[in-house]
């Protein structure tokens, strides 16, 4: 037995958060009856679960690591016809990106149809480490680097403390490794602008225990069983 929203998420229909909204809206039936109560226990093997009148079908859970190139958007579809990350994943299953990378950012992106795991990884309370290789404009001072590490005032509040490691520093650019635990929209770019050093290039090289390593831009591979287990242990522990 499992919670109804988890069964919907694991079937790849929607994320757990969206599944909860569907339940509350009355769009889900269990054995022919509308269910609006979150946490309702079901058995996906024997109960008939319908979402918007369509029965859900359990599909194998799949997990992919993608090196997202620049010029690709992190979404399932785009009304402007731009290339999406789903076009780079060799999967017949309906997978969804965990979090997002903006159009001009490249690097590690996890895609899966495991809605429950995706929900937990993306939730702020788990504070999953995200490591970025960033080149910023100008030679950064120690004060600017300290500001990045301690927290930067943005329009949606001050950022949490971050890990900052200088890789190389030149007269017109500074390359750093930034480790953050949040997932705000364009966060690294906004942090750079706030301290007077706009981002020139940005690449995510690590997400939790997953590392990009030598996967080329546009490359995609399934996670190993050990990597999936590491992610499950991460969310089970509630910490990175």
C-alpha positions in Angstrom: 0.0 0.0 0.0 1.1 3.6 -0.7 -0.3 7.1 -0.7 -2.4 7.9 -3.7 -0.2 10.9 -4.7 2.9 8.7 -4.6 1.2 6.1 -6.8 0.3 8.7 -9.4 3.9 10.2 -9.3 5.5 6.8 -9.7 3.3 6.0 -12.7 5.0 9.0 -14.4 1.7 11.0 -14.7 2.9 14.0 -12.8 5.1 15.1 -10.0 3.9 14.5 -6.5 3.0 18.1 -6.0 0.9 18.2 -9.1 -0.7 14.9 -8.2 -1.8 16.4 -4.9 -3.3 19.3 -6.7 -5.2 16.9 -9.0 -6.5 15.0 -6.1 -7.8 18.1 -4.3 -9.4 19.3 -7.5 -11.4 16.1 -7.8 -9.6 14.8 -10.9 -8.7 11.4 -9.5 -10.9 8.4 -9.0 -10.1 5.2 -7.2 -12.2 2.2 -8.1 -14.8 4.5 -9.7 -15.1 6.9 -6.8 -13.7 10.5 -6.7 -11.0 10.8 -4.0 -10.1 14.3 -2.7 -8.3 13.3 0.5 -4.5 13.5 0.4 -2.8 10.5 1.9 -5.4 8.0 0.9 -3.8 4.6 0.8 -4.0 2.5 -2.4 -2.6 -0.6 -3.9 -1.5 0.2 -7.5 -1.5 -3.5 -8.3 -5.2 -4.1 -7.5 -6.9 -0.7 -7.3 -8.0 1.1 -10.5 -6.7 4.6 -10.3 -7.9 7.1 -12.9 -6.6 10.6 -13.5 -8.8 12.9 -15.7 -10.7 9.8 -16.7 -7.6 7.9 -17.9 -6.3 4.8 -15.9 -2.7 5.2 -14.8 -0.3 2.5 -16.0 2.7 1.6 -13.9 5.9 1.9 -15.9 9.5 1.0 -15.0 11.3 3.8 -13.1 14.1 5.2 -15.2 16.8 7.7 -14.3 19.0 9.7 -16.7 22.0 12.0 -16.3 22.2 14.6 -19.1 24.9 17.1 -19.9 22.6 19.9 -21.0 24.1 22.1 -23.7 23.5 25.9 -23.9 20.7 26.8 -26.2 18.4 24.1 -24.9 15.5 24.7 -22.5 14.6 22.7 -19.4 11.0 21.9 -20.1 8.8 19.3 -21.8 7.7 21.4 -24.7 8.2 25.0 -26.0 5.6 27.1 -27.9 8.5 28.8 -29.7 9.9 25.6 -31.1 13.2 25.7 -29.3 15.0 22.5 -28.5 14.1 20.9 -25.2 16.0 18.6 -22.9 13.5 15.8 -23.5 14.7 15.6 -27.1 18.2 14.5 -25.8 17.0 11.6 -23.6 16.7 8.2 -25.3 13.7 7.0 -23.3 10.2 5.9 -24.2 9.1 6.6 -20.6 7.7 10.0 -19.8 10.6 11.6 -17.9 10.7 15.0 -16.3 13.7 17.2 -15.3 14.5 17.6 -11.6 14.8 21.3 -11.2 16.1 23.3 -14.1 19.0 25.0 -15.8 18.4 28.2 -17.7 18.8 28.5 -21.5 22.4 29.8 -21.3 23.6 27.4 -18.7 25.0 24.0 -19.4 25.8 21.0 -17.2 24.4 18.2 -15.1 20.6 17.6 -15.2 18.7 14.7 -13.8 15.6 13.4 -15.5 13.3 10.7 -14.3 9.8 9.4 -14.1 10.2 8.8 -10.4 8.0 11.6 -9.3 8.3 11.0 -5.6 12.2 11.1 -5.7 12.1 14.2 -7.9 9.8 16.0 -5.5 12.1 15.2 -2.6 15.3 16.2 -4.4 13.8 19.5 -5.5 12.4 20.4 -2.1 14.3 23.1 -0.3 14.3 21.2 3.0 16.7 18.6 1.7 19.3 21.2 0.7 20.9 19.1 -2.0 24.4 20.3 -2.9 24.7 21.8 -6.4 28.2 22.6 -7.6 28.8 25.1 -10.5 31.9 25.9 -12.5 31.4 29.6 -13.1 33.5 32.2 -14.8 32.6 35.8 -13.8 33.6 39.0 -15.3 36.5 40.9 -13.8 39.1 40.1 -11.2 37.1 39.4 -8.0 38.4 40.9 -4.7 38.4 38.9 -1.5 35.5 41.0 -0.3 33.3 40.0 -3.3 34.2 36.4 -2.8 33.3 36.6 0.9 30.0 38.2 0.0 29.2 35.3 -2.3 30.0 32.8 0.5 28.2 34.6 3.3 25.0 35.4 1.4 23.9 38.0 -1.2 20.9 40.2 -1.0 18.6 39.5 -3.9 15.1 40.8 -4.6 13.6 37.6 -3.2 15.7 37.6 -0.1 19.3 36.9 1.0 20.9 33.7 -0.3 22.1 31.0 2.1 25.8 30.5 2.7 27.7 29.0 -0.3 30.9 27.2 -0.8 33.3 29.3 -2.9 36.7 28.0 -4.3 38.8 30.1 -6.6 40.1 28.1 -9.5 41.9 30.9 -11.4 41.9 34.6 -11.3 42.9 37.0 -14.2 42.8 40.7 -14.8 39.4 40.4 -16.6 37.9 37.2 -15.3 37.6 35.0 -12.3 36.8 31.3 -12.4 35.3 29.7 -9.2 33.5 26.6 -8.0 30.3 27.6 -6.3 28.3 25.2 -4.1 24.8 26.2 -3.3 21.9 24.4 -1.6 19.0 26.4 -3.1 17.2 26.3 -6.4 16.2 29.9 -7.1 15.6 31.0 -10.6 18.9 32.1 -12.2 20.4 32.2 -8.8 24.1 32.1 -9.6 23.7 34.7 -12.4 21.8 37.1 -10.0 24.4 36.6 -7.3 27.2 37.5 -9.7 25.4 40.7 -10.8 24.7 41.6 -7.2 28.4 41.6 -6.3 29.3 43.5 -9.5 30.8 40.5 -11.4 28.3 39.2 -14.0 28.5 35.6 -15.0 30.3 34.9 -18.3 29.8 31.2 -18.5 28.2 28.7 -16.2 28.2 24.9 -16.0 26.8 22.6 -13.3 29.2 19.8 -12.6 27.6 18.1 -9.6 24.2 17.5 -8.2 24.2 15.7 -4.8 26.3 12.6 -5.3 26.1 12.7 -9.1 29.1 14.1 -11.0 29.2 15.2 -14.6 32.8 14.0 -15.2 33.7 13.6 -18.9 30.1 13.3 -20.3 30.2 15.6 -23.4 27.6 18.4 -24.0 24.4 16.8 -25.2 25.5 13.4 -23.9 23.0 11.3 -21.8 23.4 8.1 -19.8 21.3 6.1 -17.4 22.2 6.2 -13.8 23.8 3.1 -12.3 22.0 1.2 -9.6 24.5 2.5 -7.1 23.8 6.1 -8.1 20.0 5.6 -7.7 20.6 4.0 -4.3 22.7 7.1 -3.3 19.9 9.4 -4.3 17.4 7.4 -2.3 19.6 7.4 0.7 20.1 11.1 0.4 16.4 11.9 0.6 15.8 9.2 3.2 18.3 10.9 5.4 16.9 14.3 4.7 20.3 15.9 4.2 23.2 15.9 1.7 
